[in-house]
Amino acid sequence: MDITDTKNLGAYIKNIRKAQHLNQADLAIAANVGVRFIVNLENGKDTAQIGKVINVCRALGIIIDVKSPNEKIKR
């Protein structure tokens, strides 16, 4: 999935969390962040700290794959 902004990322994380039957508090504990951070992240707040975002993704099993716009995408 191509994430183009914080709203897309937040919605994606929220969908994965719900698919795993986790509430925001459970995810916050698993990712070692506060519930308010999860709320802000899922709402697409632009000021989310990247280290905490990576912790949340790791807790959900989400793999982050970063590519340069000049790289050819293999599918």
C-alpha positions in Angstrom: 0.0 0.0 0.0 1.3 3.5 -0.8 1.0 5.9 2.1 0.9 9.4 0.8 0.1 11.4 4.0 -0.6 11.2 7.7 -4.3 10.6 7.2 -3.7 7.5 5.0 -1.2 6.2 7.6 -3.5 6.8 10.5 -6.5 5.1 8.7 -4.3 2.1 7.8 -3.0 1.7 11.3 -6.6 1.9 12.7 -7.8 -0.7 10.3 -5.0 -3.1 11.2 -5.6 -2.5 14.9 -9.3 -3.3 14.6 -8.6 -6.3 12.4 -6.4 -7.6 15.2 -9.2 -7.0 17.7 -7.1 -4.5 19.7 -8.4 -1.4 21.4 -6.3 1.7 21.5 -5.2 1.1 25.1 -4.0 -2.4 24.3 -2.0 -1.1 21.3 -0.5 1.8 23.3 0.8 -0.7 25.9 2.2 -3.1 23.2 3.9 -0.2 21.5 5.1 1.5 24.7 3.3 4.8 23.8 0.4 6.7 25.4 -3.3 6.3 24.3 -3.4 9.9 23.3 -0.5 9.2 20.8 -2.5 6.4 19.3 -5.6 8.6 19.0 -3.6 11.4 17.4 -1.8 9.0 15.0 -5.1 7.3 13.9 -6.6 10.8 13.3 -3.6 11.7 11.0 -2.1 14.3 13.2 1.0 15.7 11.4 3.2 16.0 14.5 3.5 12.3 15.3 7.1 11.3 16.3 8.6 8.9 13.8 10.2 6.7 16.5 6.8 6.1 18.2 5.1 5.5 14.8 7.7 2.8 14.1 7.0 1.3 17.5 3.3 1.2 16.8 3.9 -0.4 13.3 6.2 -3.0 14.9 3.6 -3.9 17.5 1.0 -4.4 14.8 3.4 -6.4 12.6 3.4 -3.7 9.9 6.5 -3.6 7.7 7.6 -0.2 6.5 9.3 -0.2 3.1 10.7 3.1 1.9 11.5 3.7 -1.7 12.9 6.6 -3.6 10.6 8.0 -6.4 13.4 7.1 -8.8 13.5 3.5 -7.9 11.7 1.0 -10.1 8.9 -0.7 -8.1 8.9 -4.5 -8.6 5.5 -6.0 -8.3 
